[in-house]
Amino acid sequence: MDYDLIIVGGGMVGASLAMALANSSKRIAIIEAVSPQAAQQPSYDDRGIALSYGSQRIFEALGLWNALAPFSTAITDIHVSDRGHFGVTRLSAKDEHVPALGQVITAKAMGYVLNQAIAKQNNLELICPASVTKLQQHADHVELQLNDQRTITSQLVVAADGGQSTIRKLLNLGALQHDYQQTAITANISTERAHNNQAFERFTDTGPIALLPMTDNRCSLVWTVKSGHEAELINLPEQDFLAQLQDRFGYRLGKLIQVGERHSYPLRLIQADQPIQHRIVLIGNAAHSLHPIAGQGFNLGLRDVAVLADVLSTSDSDVDLGDARLLSSYKSWRLSDQDSTITATNNLVTLFSNDNPILGHLRGAGLSLTDSFPPLKHWLAKKSMGLNDKQPRLSRGLSL
Ligand SMILES: Cc1cc2nc3c(=O)[nH]c(=O)nc-3n(C[C@H](O)[C@H](O)[C@H](O)COP(=O)(O)OP(=O)(O)OC[C@H]3O[C@@H](n4cnc5c(N)ncnc54)[C@H](O)[C@@H]3O)c2cc1C
């Protein structure tokens, strides 16, 4: 066997899994199509990622938080409102007795830290640029053919190759796909007032707007619009774009002063029919791509990583990593968190991307009710911090 484990996709999730298994005796290859330093690297772009408190704890347990912290900005408060309706919900780190509800970091900075760390590990080999063209499952191993004609084998293959996963396609695995007919516009914004570590989620009749606190007192914008409208907004002169955003978002951060480079992402839900196959596991976006409305996509993928690394790190050093019992134990552990996060995200999109006036009143009442009912608010905060389900060792701050 060439490797004990091959990870296909060295994006945020695949690279995190490699680092979670870095101190094991296992030989691990990471196959990545695009160099981490390349401008077109799809995982490590300029989008701001809201890391939950649970994700921060996983990175702490991996010994990576000290390197990530200088690029991160704490979220101490979250303000949720609905444009044109009464009712707000406020979540605060103080009420939840945690130092921060989450942290915001650009995907690019995360990629830099993860790839620097991978380069220092003897048991990790990054094969890049390379992609998989053929896959064969045998009784005791999987064989992958790469685009340079090389053939490599391992006990287990983990597909972390994103929403359009090649491994999922090579396996002919079905996936639920739903096009939201929405597109996210991202950019960095400078504002008149300091964000004071507050994150804002504002629902509007044309889609939700998130402004997340960032370094240098900037905010990271995710503005969801109906697909087809994004090109017009992206091409608007700076002050016209800011005026439209100001009209939708309001003046909670004072005047919006400057906008950086704008990017767009078409949004769809993708959920693989099966996360495991004979000697293969799908994790991160390859298994489930979510709408960014609640900032849960990467956090969910990182919880896949923490559980898979936990299951694979048994005390038996001769263990076969592709053993069907290990993979089904991973699948059953992840089922509830994956299903509930996907359903909650999907319901939020349906409820809050809707201009029905009756739903508008119900949303307002729901936000006020949540704000004034501490147990519900506490449950919501715990869910968004990724602390509601059975916690693997890394999420509890324990090394593997
Ligand atoms: C606008 C926006 C905002 C978001 N905000 C948040 C947020 O605030 N919080 C949050 O938790 N999540 C957020 N997300 C979701 C988050 O970006 C994704 O969940 C995350 O990128 C998934 O990581 P991944 O590694 O699974 O997949 P990807 O990031 O898609 O990475 C896949 C990797 O696999 C490589 N690859 C693909 N095909 C092959 C192949 N055939 N062979 C080899 N390599 C291959 C790619 O080059 C890439 O490096 C947001 C998403 C969007 C679009």
The ligand as a MOL file (V3000), in Angstrom:
LIG
                    3D

  0  0  0     0  0            999 V3000
M  V30 BEGIN CTAB
M  V30 COUNTS 53 58 0 0 0
M  V30 BEGIN ATOM
M  V30 1 C -20.1700 33.3480 0.2630 0
M  V30 2 C -19.8560 32.2470 1.2260 0
M  V30 3 C -19.6740 32.5370 2.5650 0
M  V30 4 C -19.4200 31.5050 3.4660 0
M  V30 5 N -19.2860 31.8230 4.7820 0
M  V30 6 C -19.0890 30.8170 5.6830 0
M  V30 7 C -18.9730 31.1110 7.0780 0
M  V30 8 O -19.0510 32.2680 7.4970 0
M  V30 9 N -18.7850 30.0760 7.9300 0
M  V30 10 C -18.7130 28.7730 7.4940 0
M  V30 11 O -18.5620 27.8650 8.3300 0
M  V30 12 N -18.7990 28.4770 6.1830 0
M  V30 13 C -18.9910 29.4610 5.2690 0
M  V30 14 N -19.0720 29.1530 3.9380 0
M  V30 15 C -18.9350 27.7470 3.5070 0
M  V30 16 C -17.4690 27.3350 3.3000 0
M  V30 17 O -16.8420 28.1910 2.3830 0
M  V30 18 C -17.4160 25.8990 2.7940 0
M  V30 19 O -18.1670 25.0920 3.6490 0
M  V30 20 C -15.9810 25.3980 2.7340 0
M  V30 21 O -15.2680 26.0970 1.7530 0
M  V30 22 C -15.9540 23.9060 2.4150 0
M  V30 23 O -14.6200 23.4660 2.3650 0
M  V30 24 P -14.2020 22.1430 1.5870 0
M  V30 25 O -12.7440 21.9990 1.8280 0
M  V30 26 O -15.1160 21.0410 1.9530 0
M  V30 27 O -14.5070 22.4430 0.0520 0
M  V30 28 P -13.8400 23.5300 -0.9000 0
M  V30 29 O -13.5840 24.7780 -0.1520 0
M  V30 30 O -14.6870 23.5880 -2.1150 0
M  V30 31 O -12.4230 22.8970 -1.2850 0
M  V30 32 C -12.3270 21.7860 -2.1340 0
M  V30 33 C -10.8580 21.6220 -2.5210 0
M  V30 34 O -10.7460 20.4540 -3.3460 0
M  V30 35 C -9.9880 20.7520 -4.5010 0
M  V30 36 N -10.4640 19.8670 -5.5750 0
M  V30 37 C -11.6550 19.9090 -6.2080 0
M  V30 38 N -11.7470 18.9110 -7.0970 0
M  V30 39 C -10.5840 18.2130 -7.0160 0
M  V30 40 C -10.0660 17.0590 -7.6680 0
M  V30 41 N -10.7780 16.4200 -8.6010 0
M  V30 42 N -8.8390 16.6070 -7.3350 0
M  V30 43 C -8.1010 17.2400 -6.3970 0
M  V30 44 N -8.5370 18.3540 -5.7370 0
M  V30 45 C -9.7620 18.8160 -6.0410 0
M  V30 46 C -10.2470 22.2280 -4.7680 0
M  V30 47 O -9.2020 22.8070 -5.5430 0
M  V30 48 C -10.3060 22.7830 -3.3470 0
M  V30 49 O -9.0350 23.1250 -2.8800 0
M  V30 50 C -19.3320 30.1730 3.0060 0
M  V30 51 C -19.5030 29.8710 1.6670 0
M  V30 52 C -19.7690 30.9000 0.7700 0
M  V30 53 C -19.9610 30.5740 -0.6860 0
M  V30 END ATOM
M  V30 BEGIN BOND
M  V30 1 1 1 2
M  V30 2 1 2 3
M  V30 3 2 2 52
M  V30 4 2 3 4
M  V30 5 1 4 5
M  V30 6 1 4 50
M  V30 7 2 5 6
M  V30 8 1 6 7
M  V30 9 1 6 13
M  V30 10 2 7 8
M  V30 11 1 7 9
M  V30 12 1 9 10
M  V30 13 2 10 11
M  V30 14 1 10 12
M  V30 15 2 12 13
M  V30 16 1 13 14
M  V30 17 1 14 15
M  V30 18 1 14 50
M  V30 19 1 15 16
M  V30 20 1 16 17
M  V30 21 1 16 18
M  V30 22 1 18 19
M  V30 23 1 18 20
M  V30 24 1 20 21
M  V30 25 1 20 22
M  V30 26 1 22 23
M  V30 27 1 23 24
M  V30 28 2 24 25
M  V30 29 1 24 26
M  V30 30 1 24 27
M  V30 31 1 27 28
M  V30 32 2 28 29
M  V30 33 1 28 30
M  V30 34 1 28 31
M  V30 35 1 31 32
M  V30 36 1 32 33
M  V30 37 1 33 34
M  V30 38 1 33 48
M  V30 39 1 34 35
M  V30 40 1 35 36
M  V30 41 1 35 46
M  V30 42 1 36 37
M  V30 43 1 36 45
M  V30 44 2 37 38
M  V30 45 1 38 39
M  V30 46 1 39 40
M  V30 47 2 39 45
M  V30 48 1 40 41
M  V30 49 2 40 42
M  V30 50 1 42 43
M  V30 51 2 43 44
M  V30 52 1 44 45
M  V30 53 1 46 47
M  V30 54 1 46 48
M  V30 55 1 48 49
M  V30 56 2 50 51
M  V30 57 1 51 52
M  V30 58 1 52 53
M  V30 END BOND
M  V30 END CTAB
M  END
